[in-house]
Amino acid sequence: MHLPPDLVLRFLIWGTVILASLVSSLVLLGAGIQFRRDRQNRRRIARYQAWEQDLATYLFGGSEAARSFPKVAERDQPLFQKFLARYHPTLAGKEAEALRDLYLSQGLHQSLPDRLRQRQATVRAQATQEVGIFRLREYLDLVVPLLDDPVPYVTHLAAQSLTWSGDLRFAQPVLDWVLREERYQRERLLRVLEAFGPGLLPWLEEHLQPPEVAPDPWILFALLAGSHRHRQSEPRLLDLIRIPQVDVQASALKALAALADPLTYPSVLPLAKHEAWPIRAQAAKALGLISGPDAIPALIELTTDVVYEVRRNAAQGLADLGHAGTSALTWLAEDPTADPFARDIARERLEWADERGHQ
């Protein structure tokens, strides 16, 4: 079917007009959005500059009794919330307390219940952060549901706010949140749990199910005990290395290595012959830190292990023993009849130590 030329021309003209209108509309819309953002940024910069001067006067310009800060307009309160949260990490002691008093005196906390339930993730995150950094305990119960927030950034801030409180009533929900993460992520999240303080480890010992029933929380317990160098946890760690669960035993051995108590040597030594290589690897590392020359035969045997990580840890364990261990490494490296695996790993470790001046 052929259209008349004048009709085709009319379609082309109207199509061009419509396309030009759409492009012009998009250009105007983009310019309007950019203009709005520029205006918001200029206002934010102007407000921040004014508040910085007022804050310096408020914190350092006179006695505590004479402190005053201009009332922030309601429309500027969202900006002021971010401003105070930004400056909080730079202050400590009396200045940090004064900043908290300023936050409360401006009534910024009154909007927290609504903001913690806001649909916008950035608003929920900001409100959660304020609860934590300004230690607003009365709002912590409202933060707990955010551990299930669909936005990971919000859940992380919620966990931080709860742990910063030091209130062990919230230890279980935060622990459950950590355990919902992938296992490789959990060790990274130990820093969040550590904020509960020294009372967390006794709480875990008292409240966790037996490791035979629920091993994963005890892995976290062992890692926390090692990072805190918590010697009171040593009896429990010695119990954990006897639990027939590879990850639990390996984590407990890692913690015992961090504690470096020579009295644990008899309990650790048998694990150098364990059938699971992660346990042999952690036992090798621990032996170098908790034992003396008596461990050299076991470590030399581990340098012939079929798994590279075990051989590496055994060689490092020998190096950690000092002169006696280094002499054993030198003998292995120079003995033509020694196991090739042992000879290679000994040479590698000696070269590493020599490069770093450890010999």
N, C-alpha and C positions, 0 to 999 in steps of 0.2 A: 504494500500500500504506500503510495507516494503522497506526501503532504504538499499543499501549495507552498510555493516559495515565500509568499508574504506571511503565512502562518508560522513557518520555520523561523523566519526572521523575528517575528513577534516573540516566539518562545525563547530565542537566544537573548533578546533584549531583556525580557523579564527575568530570565535566569541570571543574567549578569547583574541586574539591579538587586535581586534577592541575595546573591552571593556577596556583592559589595556591602549590602546592609548588614549581613551576618558578620563579615570581617570587621566592619566599623564598630559593630556592637561589642565584639570580643575585645577589640583594641580599647574601646572606652571603658569596658568592664575591668580590664587589666589595669588601665591607668587609674581608675577609681580605687581599686584594691591597693595598688602601690601607694597612691596618695594617702589613703587611710593608714596604711602601715607606717609610712614616713611620719605622719602626724602623731601617731601613737609613740613611735620611737623618740621623736623630739620631746614629747611631753614626759616620757619616762626618763630621759636624760636630764631634763630640767628639774623634775621632781627629785631624782637621785642626788643631783648636785646640791639642791637646797637642803635635803634631809641630811646629807653628809656633814654639812656645816652645823646644822642643828644638833645632830647626834654627837659631834665632837664637843660642842658646848655642854650638852646634857651629861656626857660621861666624864669629861675632864675639866669643865669650866668653873667648877665651884664645889661647895660642900654638898653632901648627900641631901641635906635638908633643903637646899636651894635648887635642886634639880627640877627642871621643867622642860617640856617639849610641846611645840604647838599642836593643837588638835588637828588630826588628819581628816580631810574631807571624806565623806562616805564613798564617793566615786573613786578616790585614790587609795582606798584601803587594800584592794587586791595587789596594787603595786607595792604598798608599804609592807604587806606580809612577805613578799619576796625579798624586799630590801632588808628587812630584819633577819630573815633566814640566811641571807647571803653573808651578813656581817657576823652572825653568831659564832662560826668556827674560828674567827680571828680574835675572840675575846675569852677571858677566863677570870675566875675569882669574882671580885666585887663588880667588875665591869659586866661580866656575863649575867650576874644577878640583876644589875641595873637594867640591862637590855630586856630581861624577862619581865621586870616590873613595868617597863615601857610598853611592852607587848600587851600586858594585861590592862594597863591604864587606858590604852586606846580602844579597849573592848573588842580586839580582833578575835579573841577566843569565842565570843558569843555566836559567831557564824559557823564554828567547827562542826556541830552536828549536821547541819545542812550540807556543808561542803564535803564531809566524809561520805555522803550518800549521792553526791553529784554524778551525773552521767558522764561528764567530761573527765577523762583519766588524769589530765594534768592538774585539775582542781583537787581531785581526791589525793593525788600524790603530795601536793603542796600542804594540804591540811594534815595529812599523816605525818609529814616531816615536822610540822610545827608542834604536834602533840609530843613528839620525841625530843626535839631539841630544847623546847621550853618546859619539859617535864610536867605536863598537864595530866596528872594521874586520873583525874575524874573522867577523862575521855578515852582511857585505854580500852574499856569494854567495847566502845564503838569502833575501835581499830581492829579488834580480833576478826570480825567478818571479812576484812580486807585481805586476810591471808589466803582467801579463796578467790581473790579478784582475778579477772581474766587477763589483766595486764601485768606481766612479770615485774616491771619497775615498781608498781604500786605494792605488790606483795612483799617485795624486798624492803621497801621503806616501812611497811607495816611491821615486819619482823624486827627491823632495827629499832623502831619506836618502842616495841614491847620489851626488847632485851635491854635497851638503855634504861628502862625504868628499874631494872634489878629486881622486879617483883616476880618471884617464882610461881605465882599463881598462873602466869602465862607461859611457863616453861613447856607444858604439855602441848598447847596448840602450836607453839613455834617449832618444837621438836617434830610434831606431825608434819608441819610444812616442809621442814628439811628432808624428812624421810620420803615425802612425795616426789622430791626431785630425783633425777637420774643419779646413780651411785657416783659417777665420776664428778658430779657437781657438788656433792655433799662436803667434801674436804674443803672446798673453797668457801662454803657457807659456815665453817667452824668459827670464822671471825665474828659472824653475827651472834652465834650462841655464846661465845666467850664474853660478850658484853653483860651477861647476867651476873658475872663475877664468880668468886671462889665458892659460893654456895651451890652452884649448879651441879658439880660432881657428886657431892653427898646426896643431893636431891635425886639424881639419876640412879645412884645405887639403891636408894630406898624405894623408888617408884617404878623402875623398869621391870618388865616381866623377865623370867629366867632366860639366859642366853640360848638355852636349848629350844625355847618356844619362839622367841623373837630376837634373832641375832643382830639385825641391822642397828638397833639403838646402841648395842654394846660396842659395835665398831666405832660409832661416834664417841662413846664414852672413852674408849682406849685412845683415840686420836686426841681428844681434849685433855686427857691425863698427861699425855706426852707433851703437848704444846704448852701446858701450864707447869710442867715439871712437878706434878702433884704427887709427892711421895706418900701421902696418906692413901692413895689409890693402889699402891704397889701390891698389897695382899689380893685385891680383886683382880689385878692384871695377872698375877701368878695363877689364879683360878682360871682365868680366861684362856691361857695358853694350853690348858688341858681339855678345853671344850673341842669336841671333834667337828670343828667347822673352820674351814681354811681361812676365810677372810677375818673371822674373829681372832684366830690364833696369830695370823700375820700382823694384824693391827696391834694386838697386845704386845707382841715382840717388838714392834716399832716403838711403842711407848716405853717399854723396859730399856731399850737402847738409849732413849732420851734421858731416862732417869739415871742410867749408868751406875747401878748399885752392884758392886762385886758379889754381894751375898746371893744374888739371883743366878749366878753362874751355873750351879748344879742343876737348876730347873731348866735353863736354856740349852745347855749342851746336848741333851738327847735329841732335841729338835733339829740339830744339824744333819740328822739322818732321816728326816721325815720324807715320806714318799711324794709330798706335794712341793713343787719347786718354789712357790712363793714363800712357804714357811722356811725352807732351807736358806733362801736368799735373805730373809729378815734375821734368821738365826745367825748367819755369817756376819751380818752387819753388827748385830748386838754383841757377839762374842768379842769383836775387836774393841768394843767400848767398855765392857764390864769385866773382862777377864785379864789375865796376865799371860806369861809364857806357856802356862799349862794348856792353853787353847791352840797353840801353834800346830800340833799334829792334826787336829780336827779341821783347822782352816786350810792347811796344806792339802788335805784330802778333798776339801770343797773346791779347790782351784782346778780339779780335774772333772768337775761336774759337767754334764752334757748341756746345761742351760747357761748361756752367757751371763745373765744377771747374777746367778749364784757365784760363778767364777769371779766376776767383777767385785761383788761384795766381799768375797773371801779375801781377795788380794787387798782390798781397801782395809779389811779388818786386820790383816797382818801389818799393813802400814800404820794403822792406828795404835798398834802395840808398842811402837817406838823402836828402839835399836834392835831388840831381839826379833821383832817381826820383819824389819827391813833386812836384817841378815838372812832370814829365811827366804825372803823374796829374791835376794841376790843369789843365794845358793840355787834356787829353782831356775833362775834365768840363765845361770852358767852351767847347769848340769845337762850334758848332752843326752843322758839316759832318762831324764825326767819326762813326764807326760807332755806331749806337745801343747795341749790346752794350758797346762799349768805354766809351762815355759813362756808361752806367748803372753798370758795375762800378767805374769810377774814382770816381764820386760815392759809391758804397757804401763803398769802401775809405777815402776821405778822411773820411767821416763817422765810420767806425769808429776811425780814427786820432785824430780830434779828440776823440771821447768819452773816449779813454784817455790823452789828453795826449801823443800820440806826434808831434805836429807842432811 
